[in-house]
Amino acid sequence: MNTRTCYIAINGIRNNPGDAEGWTDRFVTWINTRLPDGVVAEKFEYSCSALLRRMHQRQRADEISKKVGYYRRAGYRLVLVGHSNGCDLIARVLEACGAEIDAAHLISPAADEEDFAEAIREGLIRRIHIYGSRHDGALRFAAATRPLLGWLGLGYGSLGLRGREFAALFPEVVADHSDDSCGHSTWLQRGPRFESMMQAISQNVFADHRIPYSTTVQSEEWRPGAAARNDEPKELNL
C-alpha cells in the first residue's frame, strides 16, 4: 500500500491569500507537523467575490489539476480538502483530471450533488467525506436564491445541506459527518473546533486506507430534494 499522501487545501470565496493566519495556512502547518513522514500538505488559494467567482472557475480548476498531476506522477495519493466554493472546484478538478483521486473532504460544500454523483459513477473518486449542516445559513440562502441566479451562472450548489441523503445514495463511497450545530465556517474556527476538524480528517483518511478498492457503486440517479427553506436569510459568505 502506498503511504505517500498529499493533502491539498482549497479555500472558498472572500478569502485573502495574503493572510498568513488563514485556515489553509493552518491546515498545511498541522498536516506537515502532526502526521508521519511521507504525508505532505499543499494549498491552493485565490481571491474572488460572490458574484465573480464563475469568471475564473475553470482556470482555477486547471491550475489545481496541474498540481494534482505533479504529485500523482511522483507516486503520491491525493486527498483534496475544500471549503464551500472550494468544493465546487474539487468537482471541476475531478472532471478535468479524468484520473482517480483517493479522497475528497468537503467542508460546508457549496457544490452540486450531480457533479459528484457523475464522478463516482465514472470511478474518478474513491472516497468522499462531507462535513455539512442542515442549519448552514449561507447554503440555505444559496439554495433559496438558486432558481433566480442559476440561469445567469451565478448560483451556488448546496450539497452541505443534504450530506446524509447523498451518503445514503452512495454508501460505498460517501460518508457523512454533518453536525447541525455548525454554521458555514464553524468547522474552521481557530482553537478546539479547528483541531477537532483536523483530527477527524486525518482519522478518516487513515480509516480509508483499510477499505479495499472496489469498482462497484450504486448507479441510481441522484434527485435533489426540495431546496432547504431559508427562514432567516443571511449574508452569502461562501
HUPEZI-V75804 format. One record per pair of residues at least 12 apart in sequence whose ideal C-beta (glycine too) atoms are under 7 Angstrom apart, sorted by the first residue. I is the first residue (numbers start at 1). GAP is how many residues later the second one is. If there is no record, write none. Layout:
i->(I	I)
gap->(GAP	GAP)
//
This chain:
i->(1	2	2	3	4	4	4	4	5	5	5	5	5	6	6	6	6	6	7	7	7	7	8	8	8	8	8	8	8	8	9	9	9	9	9	9	10	10	10	10	10	10	10	10	11	11	11	11	12	12	12	12	12	12	13	13	13	13	13	13	13	14	14	15	15	16	17	17	17	23	24	24	26	27	27	27	28	28	30	35	42	44	44	44	46	50	50	51	53	54	54	57	57	58	60	61	61	61	61	62	64	64	65	65	65	68	68	72	77	78	78	79	79	79	79	80	80	80	81	81	82	82	83	83	83	84	84	84	84	84	85	85	87	87	87	87	88	88	88	90	91	91	91	91	94	94	94	100	100	100	100	101	101	102	102	103	103	103	103	103	104	104	105	105	106	106	106	106	106	107	107	107	108	108	108	108	108	108	109	109	109	109	110	110	110	110	110	110	110	111	111	112	112	113	113	113	113	113	114	116	117	120	120	120	121	121	123	126	127	127	128	128	129	129	129	130	130	130	130	130	130	130	130	131	131	131	132	132	132	132	133	133	133	133	133	133	134	134	134	135	136	136	136	136	137	137	137	138	138	138	138	138	139	139	139	139	140	140	140	141	141	141	141	142	142	142	142	143	143	143	143	144	144	146	156	158	161	162	162	163	163	164	164	165	169	169	169	170	170	172	172	173	175	177	184)
gap->(208	73	75	35	34	71	72	73	33	34	71	72	74	34	36	65	70	72	24	34	72	74	34	35	36	56	59	70	72	73	15	18	19	32	34	72	34	54	70	71	72	76	79	80	13	34	72	75	71	72	73	74	98	226	35	36	37	40	71	72	225	35	223	30	32	31	28	29	30	165	19	21	168	14	16	54	13	15	168	167	25	19	20	23	14	186	188	103	32	99	100	32	35	34	29	28	31	32	35	34	25	29	28	31	32	25	29	27	25	23	24	23	24	26	126	13	21	24	24	120	24	25	24	25	105	24	25	26	100	154	25	153	19	22	23	24	22	23	69	14	20	24	25	28	25	30	31	23	24	25	26	23	24	24	25	23	24	26	102	105	21	24	24	96	22	23	24	25	53	24	80	81	24	28	31	52	76	79	21	23	50	51	29	32	46	47	48	50	128	46	48	45	47	46	49	53	109	111	108	12	105	50	53	97	96	98	92	87	46	81	45	46	46	48	75	29	33	36	37	44	46	47	48	46	47	56	28	29	31	46	27	45	46	47	49	50	27	46	94	45	24	25	47	48	46	47	97	46	96	98	99	100	19	21	22	45	21	88	90	89	92	93	95	13	14	16	94	15	18	84	85	83	86	81	82	70	67	62	63	13	15	12	14	60	49	51	53	47	48	42	45	44	29	23	53)
//
